[in-house]
């Protein structure tokens, strides 16, 4: 079963308690949601900045009446232009937020699916390989015995006239 997040699958199948696995999955799901929100906010920032540049590049009305009731045609035109730009900005923001919300819902649904798969995997017993303690290979038994006595792998390799990598491999296979 291929997964997008192999480290989550590996962690869920390890010998760690199921409570710790659930916490890991929840942490990863929360991290994905936060990352999505950050990416969405960052991408919206560039659109807002572009529209703001267009709005503020418009030339201001040159003849200000200083607070009179009636506005000149130039002021009315500038005001309606700014209002149209503001409405455009609001629409763009609403559209972008809708797209980001839909994407977040997809990510949450995917995280929920993965969480269900992990919980299902945790509920099943983990198949164990053959017991490495009952090794039939005499070399493996000797390596295990010397390791149990506290001897480092380099010394075991010297004493048994074997390569250090081979001894370390035998000891690594014992742990799994």
C-alpha positions as CSV (number, residue, x, y, z in Angstrom):
1,X,0.0,0.0,0.0
2,X,1.9,3.2,-1.2
3,X,1.5,6.2,1.0
4,X,2.2,9.9,0.4
5,X,3.7,10.2,3.9
6,X,5.8,7.0,4.4
7,X,7.2,8.4,7.7
8,X,3.7,8.4,9.2
9,X,3.1,4.8,8.0
10,X,6.5,3.8,9.4
11,X,5.7,5.5,12.7
12,X,2.3,3.9,12.9
13,X,3.7,0.4,12.4
14,X,6.5,0.8,14.9
15,X,6.4,-0.6,18.4
16,X,5.3,2.8,19.8
17,X,2.0,2.8,21.7
18,X,-1.2,3.5,19.7
19,X,-1.8,6.6,21.8
20,X,1.5,8.1,20.6
21,X,0.7,7.2,17.0
22,X,-2.6,9.0,17.2
23,X,-0.9,12.0,18.6
24,X,1.6,12.0,15.8
25,X,-1.1,11.7,13.2
26,X,-3.1,14.5,14.7
27,X,0.0,16.7,14.9
28,X,0.8,16.0,11.2
29,X,-2.8,16.8,10.2
30,X,-2.7,20.0,12.2
31,X,0.6,20.9,10.6
32,X,-0.9,20.4,7.1
33,X,-3.8,22.6,7.9
34,X,-1.6,25.4,9.3
35,X,0.7,25.1,6.2
36,X,-2.3,25.4,3.9
37,X,-3.6,28.5,5.7
38,X,-0.1,30.1,5.5
39,X,0.2,29.3,1.8
40,X,-3.3,30.6,1.1
41,X,-2.6,33.9,3.0
42,X,0.7,34.4,1.3
43,X,-0.8,33.8,-2.2
44,X,-3.7,36.2,-1.4
45,X,-1.2,38.9,-0.3
46,X,0.2,39.2,-3.8
47,X,-3.2,39.7,-5.4
48,X,-4.2,42.3,-2.8
49,X,-0.9,44.2,-3.4
50,X,-1.4,44.2,-7.1
51,X,-5.0,45.6,-6.9
52,X,-3.9,48.1,-4.3
53,X,-1.2,49.4,-6.6
54,X,-3.7,49.8,-9.4
55,X,-6.1,51.6,-7.1
56,X,-3.5,54.1,-5.7
57,X,-1.9,54.8,-9.1
58,X,-5.1,56.6,-10.1
59,X,-4.5,60.4,-10.1
60,X,-6.2,62.1,-7.3
61,X,-8.8,64.8,-8.1
62,X,-6.8,68.1,-8.7
63,X,-9.4,70.6,-7.7
64,X,-10.6,70.0,-4.1
65,X,-13.4,72.1,-2.8
66,X,-12.2,71.7,0.8
67,X,-15.2,69.9,2.2
68,X,-18.2,71.3,0.3
69,X,-21.4,69.3,-0.1
70,X,-21.4,69.1,-3.9
71,X,-18.6,67.1,-5.6
72,X,-17.1,68.1,-8.9
73,X,-17.5,65.7,-11.8
74,X,-13.8,64.8,-11.6
75,X,-14.2,63.9,-7.9
76,X,-17.3,61.8,-8.6
77,X,-15.6,60.0,-11.4
78,X,-12.5,59.3,-9.2
79,X,-14.8,58.1,-6.3
80,X,-16.8,55.8,-8.6
81,X,-13.5,54.4,-10.0
82,X,-12.2,53.7,-6.5
83,X,-15.5,52.1,-5.5
84,X,-15.4,49.9,-8.6
85,X,-11.9,48.9,-7.8
86,X,-12.9,48.1,-4.2
87,X,-15.7,46.0,-5.4
88,X,-13.4,44.2,-7.8
89,X,-10.9,43.6,-4.9
90,X,-13.7,42.3,-2.7
91,X,-14.9,39.9,-5.4
92,X,-11.3,38.7,-6.0
93,X,-10.8,38.1,-2.3
94,X,-14.1,36.3,-2.0
95,X,-13.2,34.0,-5.0
96,X,-9.7,33.3,-3.6
97,X,-11.1,32.5,-0.2
98,X,-13.6,30.2,-1.7
99,X,-10.9,28.3,-3.6
100,X,-8.7,28.2,-0.5
101,X,-11.6,26.9,1.6
102,X,-12.3,24.2,-0.9
103,X,-8.6,23.2,-1.0
104,X,-8.5,23.1,2.8
105,X,-11.6,20.8,2.8
106,X,-9.9,18.5,0.3
107,X,-6.8,18.4,2.5
108,X,-8.8,17.7,5.6
109,X,-10.7,14.9,3.8
110,X,-7.4,13.4,2.7
111,X,-6.0,13.7,6.2
112,X,-9.2,12.0,7.6
113,X,-8.8,9.2,5.1
114,X,-5.2,8.7,6.1
115,X,-6.1,8.8,9.7
116,X,-8.8,6.1,9.2
117,X,-6.2,3.9,7.4
118,X,-3.7,4.4,10.1
119,X,-6.2,3.6,12.8
120,X,-7.2,0.5,10.9
121,X,-3.6,-0.5,10.6
122,X,-3.1,0.0,14.3
123,X,-6.1,-2.2,15.1
124,X,-4.5,-5.1,13.2
125,X,-1.8,-7.1,14.8
126,X,1.7,-6.4,13.5
127,X,3.2,-9.6,11.9
128,X,6.5,-10.5,13.5
129,X,9.4,-12.1,11.7
130,X,11.1,-15.2,13.1
131,X,12.6,-14.9,16.5
132,X,16.2,-13.8,16.0
133,X,17.1,-15.3,19.4
134,X,16.6,-18.8,18.0
135,X,19.2,-18.3,15.2
136,X,20.3,-21.6,13.7
137,X,23.4,-20.0,12.2
138,X,26.4,-20.6,14.6
139,X,28.0,-17.3,13.7
140,X,24.8,-15.4,14.6
141,X,24.5,-17.3,17.9
142,X,28.1,-16.4,18.7
143,X,27.6,-12.7,17.8
144,X,24.5,-12.6,19.9
145,X,26.2,-14.2,22.9
146,X,29.2,-11.8,22.8
147,X,26.9,-8.8,22.3
148,X,24.8,-9.9,25.3
149,X,28.0,-9.9,27.3
150,X,28.4,-6.2,26.4
151,X,31.2,-6.5,23.8
152,X,31.2,-3.9,21.1
153,X,30.8,-4.9,17.5
154,X,34.4,-4.1,16.5
155,X,35.7,-6.5,19.3
156,X,33.2,-9.2,18.3
157,X,34.4,-8.9,14.7
158,X,38.0,-9.2,15.7
159,X,37.4,-12.2,18.0
160,X,35.4,-14.1,15.4
161,X,37.6,-13.0,12.5
162,X,34.7,-11.5,10.6
163,X,34.1,-8.1,9.0
164,X,32.7,-5.4,11.3
165,X,29.9,-4.6,8.9
166,X,28.7,-8.2,8.9
167,X,28.6,-8.3,12.7
168,X,26.7,-5.0,12.8
169,X,24.3,-6.3,10.2
170,X,23.7,-9.4,12.3
171,X,23.1,-7.3,15.4
172,X,20.8,-4.9,13.4
173,X,18.7,-7.8,12.1
174,X,18.3,-9.1,15.7
175,X,16.7,-5.8,16.8
176,X,13.9,-6.0,14.1
